[in-house]
Amino acid sequence: MKVMTTGNTSRADANRRRILDVALAELLRDPDASMDQIARAAGVVRRTVYGHFPSREALICTLVDGAVESLAAAHAAGREGVDDPAEAVARSVLAVWEIADRYRLLVALAQRTVTVQGIRDRLTPVRESCAELLRRGLDDGTFSSPLPPAALAYVHEQMLFALMEAVNDGLLTAQEAGRSAAISVLNAAGVPASTATALVAKLSE
């Protein structure tokens, strides 16, 4: 049996990373981009692409997994060290949107391949983290909602998906979407519009 050397492994990893980077760019430019197109753009033969990803669906799933990891990291970084629940929610949404804006077309594309439920399943850890933050805010009176924390976190997630679609459809500019998302999520948690707007404006300075 042929053993892959360290050099070969490094080269294969580099090829895989390049294919993913190029595939993301190509799919955002042309959602119908084929594996042949992606191979040409990456400067490799089609067999190399299929060696890493057995199908176009597998490639898109891998891109979605990477997007979810980035979103989870942004969510955690945005709320790190912030004690006030409202500020933590606002910071995390603003941080998440910076990542989500890059991937919003990918999410729309992935819904054809991964399915909406598949995306929701991947986001479960982020949703659970949001629910815990919302629970803390509901307990201390920062937030007010007839919904339990887990359901409210689900609503927030769907709002962000809806805002991505609004940007994709030209109903909202990408530049204003992040702040709009943060304010909308705070409003849904019972924070008065004026308070939410002032907080997000301060954090966006």
Secondary structure, DSSP 4 states (H G I P E B T S, - for coil): -PPPPHHHHHHHHHHHHHHHHHHHHHHHH-TT--HHHHHHHHTS-HHHHHHH-SSHHHHHHHHHHHHHHHHHHHHHHHHTT--SHHHHHHHHHHHHHHHHHHHHHHHHHHHHHT-HHHHHHHTHHHHHHHHHHHHHHHHTTS---SS-HHHHHHHHHHHHHHHHHHHHTTSS-HHHHHHHHHHHHHHHTT--HHHHHHHHHHHT-
